[in-house]
Amino acid sequence: MNQTAPMGLNVIVSPFVSFTAKSGATAAKSDLFLIDRNEVGTLLVKDEMSTDQFDDPGRDIRQLKMKERYDIVMLGDGEGITVAKNVRLSRNYEVQVTNDIA
């Protein structure tokens, strides 16, 4: 799910980030990663798109392969990434019932 938060932030929930849910008085905790998408890196085309075709009419085989390779390049020394570990999470909104039963 991708939603826009205040101040132009995009919030992306990932299953690869640790999340510890606690019941009772202890709050849930998670790690928070802030990434500046303009400074973190770039995607480069390593090999342009090329095609390979193989035909064997005797065995009724026809194959077409398309390939293209990319490379991810990090800019700077990871200056576009900040990590906050063990952030306590709590609900910051109140659930309101919007339907009435008559």
C-alpha positions as CSV (number, residue, x, y, z in Angstrom):
1,M,0.0,0.0,0.0
2,N,1.4,3.4,-1.0
3,Q,-0.1,6.4,0.7
4,T,1.1,10.0,0.8
5,A,1.8,11.2,4.3
6,P,2.1,14.8,5.5
7,M,5.1,16.8,4.2
8,G,5.1,14.9,0.8
9,L,6.4,11.7,2.3
10,N,5.5,8.4,0.7
11,V,4.8,5.6,3.2
12,I,5.6,2.1,1.9
13,V,5.0,-0.9,4.2
14,S,7.5,-3.7,3.7
15,P,7.4,-7.3,5.0
16,F,11.2,-7.1,5.2
17,V,11.3,-4.6,8.0
18,S,11.1,-6.0,11.5
19,F,7.9,-5.4,13.5
20,T,7.3,-6.4,17.1
21,A,3.6,-6.3,18.2
22,K,3.1,-6.4,21.9
23,S,-0.1,-6.6,23.9
24,G,-0.8,-4.7,27.1
25,A,1.2,-1.7,28.3
26,T,4.2,-2.3,26.0
27,A,3.9,-0.5,22.6
28,A,4.6,-2.1,19.3
29,K,8.1,-1.4,17.8
30,S,9.5,-1.2,14.3
31,D,12.5,0.2,12.4
32,L,11.9,3.2,10.3
33,F,13.9,3.9,7.1
34,L,13.8,7.4,5.6
35,I,15.1,7.4,2.0
36,D,15.5,10.4,-0.2
37,R,14.7,9.0,-3.6
38,N,16.5,11.8,-5.4
39,E,19.8,11.1,-3.6
40,V,19.9,7.4,-3.0
41,G,20.9,6.0,-6.3
42,T,20.1,5.6,-10.0
43,L,19.1,2.8,-12.3
44,L,21.4,2.4,-15.3
45,V,20.9,0.3,-18.5
46,K,23.8,-2.1,-18.5
47,D,22.9,-3.8,-21.8
48,E,20.4,-2.5,-24.3
49,M,17.5,-4.7,-25.3
50,S,18.5,-7.5,-27.7
51,T,16.7,-10.5,-29.2
52,D,17.8,-14.0,-30.0
53,Q,15.7,-16.2,-32.2
54,F,15.9,-20.0,-32.6
55,D,13.9,-21.9,-35.2
56,D,13.9,-25.7,-35.8
57,P,11.1,-26.4,-38.3
58,G,11.9,-30.2,-38.2
59,R,10.8,-30.4,-34.6
60,D,8.3,-27.5,-34.8
61,I,10.2,-25.4,-32.3
62,R,10.3,-21.6,-32.4
63,Q,11.8,-19.5,-29.6
64,L,12.4,-15.8,-29.2
65,K,14.4,-14.5,-26.3
66,M,14.4,-10.8,-25.3
67,K,17.0,-9.6,-22.8
68,E,18.0,-6.4,-21.2
69,R,20.2,-5.8,-18.2
70,Y,20.2,-3.1,-15.6
71,D,22.6,-2.0,-12.9
72,I,21.8,0.0,-9.7
73,V,24.4,2.6,-8.7
74,M,24.5,4.1,-5.2
75,L,25.3,7.8,-5.1
76,G,27.6,9.2,-2.5
77,D,28.2,7.0,0.6
78,G,24.6,6.2,1.5
79,E,23.9,9.8,2.5
80,G,20.3,9.5,1.2
81,I,19.3,6.9,3.8
82,T,18.6,7.3,7.5
83,V,17.5,4.6,9.9
84,A,15.7,4.9,13.2
85,K,15.6,1.6,15.1
86,N,13.1,0.4,17.7
87,V,10.6,3.3,17.1
88,R,7.5,2.9,19.3
89,L,4.3,2.8,17.3
90,S,0.9,3.9,18.5
91,R,-2.4,4.7,16.7
92,N,-2.7,8.4,15.9
93,Y,-6.2,8.5,14.7
94,E,-9.6,7.7,16.2
95,V,-11.8,5.1,14.5
96,Q,-15.2,6.5,13.7
97,V,-18.3,4.5,12.8
98,T,-19.8,6.1,9.7
99,N,-22.9,3.9,9.2
100,D,-26.0,4.1,11.5
101,I,-28.4,1.2,12.1
102,A,-32.0,2.3,12.0
